[in-house]
Amino acid sequence: MEDEELRADASYAMQPEALGNFMETVRDLLLGCRATFVTLCDEPNGTRVFFNQVGEKVFVQVVSYPYMGEPADWWTDAKPVWAGRVSRQEFVRAFMRMVEELLSEHGTDGYRRNWCHAFPAEEWTALKAAHALPG
């Protein structure tokens, strides 16, 4: 990722669907979606990661929101956290590796024990299928 590592630590206690949502976003990028985002909520604040894809590059912008309760208030005091361009291929590869390491370390049973809900297997299967497509 061009000499920088972008790392997101998210708690799934407040938003159990966060990992599955992120998988869907990465799958959309693989399938050619030009603009998408994923939201990580942490009551009442949250973080939104925006992706804009042009060719093989993805512009990523991470924005922190102090209050996500009302859409009219989202941009009040919102702060950019990080922005940069990354190779789609490298980003997808790093994301897939992160999920594989998570599964290797915890497995689906351990995921349930640690995060108190099921691993997003359907989203993972869809992401792996999109990743296996040529092109």
C-alpha positions as CSV (number, residue, x, y, z in Angstrom):
1,M,0.0,0.0,0.0
2,E,2.7,2.4,-1.1
3,D,4.9,2.2,2.1
4,E,2.0,2.9,4.4
5,E,-0.1,0.4,6.3
6,L,-3.7,1.3,6.8
7,R,-5.1,-0.5,9.8
8,A,-8.6,-0.4,11.1
9,D,-9.4,-1.8,14.5
10,A,-13.2,-2.2,15.0
11,S,-15.2,-3.6,17.8
12,Y,-18.0,-5.9,16.6
13,A,-19.8,-5.7,19.9
14,M,-21.9,-2.8,18.8
15,Q,-22.1,-3.7,15.1
16,P,-21.9,-7.5,14.5
17,E,-22.4,-7.1,10.7
18,A,-19.3,-4.9,10.3
19,L,-17.0,-7.6,9.0
20,G,-19.6,-8.9,6.6
21,N,-20.3,-5.3,5.4
22,F,-16.6,-4.8,4.8
23,M,-16.4,-8.1,2.8
24,E,-19.4,-6.9,0.6
25,T,-17.6,-3.6,0.0
26,V,-14.4,-5.3,-1.1
27,R,-16.4,-7.7,-3.3
28,D,-18.1,-4.7,-4.9
29,L,-14.7,-3.2,-5.7
30,L,-13.5,-6.5,-7.3
31,L,-16.7,-6.5,-9.4
32,G,-15.9,-3.1,-10.7
33,C,-18.0,-0.8,-8.5
34,R,-16.6,2.7,-8.9
35,A,-17.8,4.2,-5.6
36,T,-18.8,2.5,-2.3
37,F,-18.3,2.9,1.4
38,V,-18.5,0.9,4.7
39,T,-19.6,2.3,8.0
40,L,-18.3,1.2,11.3
41,C,-20.5,2.4,14.2
42,D,-19.4,2.8,17.8
43,E,-22.4,4.6,19.3
44,P,-22.9,7.5,19.0
45,N,-19.7,8.0,16.9
46,G,-18.5,6.1,14.0
47,T,-16.1,5.8,11.1
48,R,-16.9,5.7,7.4
49,V,-14.4,4.4,4.8
50,F,-15.1,5.7,1.3
51,F,-13.7,4.0,-1.8
52,N,-13.5,5.5,-5.2
53,Q,-12.1,3.3,-7.9
54,V,-10.5,4.4,-11.2
55,G,-8.8,1.6,-13.1
56,E,-6.5,-0.4,-10.9
57,K,-6.3,2.4,-8.2
58,V,-8.6,3.0,-5.3
59,F,-8.8,6.3,-3.5
60,V,-9.6,5.5,0.1
61,Q,-10.8,8.2,2.5
62,V,-11.4,7.4,6.2
63,V,-13.6,9.9,8.1
64,S,-14.4,9.9,11.8
65,Y,-17.8,11.1,12.9
66,P,-18.5,12.2,16.4
67,Y,-22.2,11.6,16.1
68,M,-24.0,9.4,13.6
69,G,-27.5,9.4,15.1
70,E,-29.0,11.8,12.6
71,P,-27.9,12.1,8.9
72,A,-28.2,15.9,9.1
73,D,-25.5,15.9,11.8
74,W,-23.1,13.5,10.2
75,W,-20.7,16.1,8.8
76,T,-20.8,18.3,11.9
77,D,-17.3,18.1,13.3
78,A,-16.4,15.1,11.0
79,K,-12.7,14.7,10.7
80,P,-10.6,13.1,7.9
81,V,-8.4,10.4,9.5
82,W,-6.5,9.2,6.4
83,A,-6.7,9.4,2.7
84,G,-4.6,7.9,-0.1
85,R,-4.5,5.9,-3.2
86,V,-3.9,2.2,-3.1
87,S,-3.6,-0.6,-5.7
88,R,-6.9,-2.4,-5.7
89,Q,-5.1,-5.7,-6.2
90,E,-2.8,-5.1,-3.1
91,F,-5.7,-3.9,-1.0
92,V,-7.9,-6.9,-1.8
93,R,-5.0,-9.3,-1.3
94,A,-4.2,-7.7,2.2
95,F,-7.9,-7.8,3.2
96,M,-8.2,-11.5,2.1
97,R,-5.1,-12.4,4.0
98,M,-6.4,-10.6,7.1
99,V,-9.6,-12.7,7.0
100,E,-7.7,-15.9,6.4
101,E,-5.4,-15.2,9.4
102,L,-8.5,-14.5,11.5
103,L,-10.0,-17.8,10.5
104,S,-6.7,-19.6,10.9
105,E,-6.3,-18.3,14.5
106,H,-9.9,-18.5,15.7
107,G,-11.9,-20.7,13.2
108,T,-15.7,-20.1,12.9
109,D,-16.3,-21.5,16.4
110,G,-13.7,-19.3,18.0
111,Y,-15.1,-16.3,16.1
112,R,-18.5,-17.0,17.7
113,R,-16.9,-17.4,21.1
114,N,-14.8,-14.2,20.9
115,W,-17.4,-11.9,19.1
116,C,-20.6,-13.5,20.2
117,H,-22.1,-13.9,16.8
118,A,-21.5,-16.0,13.7
119,F,-18.7,-15.4,11.2
120,P,-20.1,-13.9,8.0
121,A,-19.6,-17.1,6.0
122,E,-22.0,-16.2,3.2
123,E,-20.3,-12.8,2.6
124,W,-16.9,-14.6,2.8
125,T,-18.0,-17.2,0.2
126,A,-19.2,-14.4,-2.1
127,L,-15.9,-12.4,-1.7
128,K,-13.8,-15.5,-2.5
129,A,-15.9,-16.2,-5.6
130,A,-15.5,-12.7,-6.9
131,H,-11.7,-12.9,-6.1
132,A,-11.4,-16.1,-8.2
133,L,-13.0,-14.4,-11.3
134,P,-10.5,-13.6,-14.1
135,G,-9.6,-10.0,-14.7
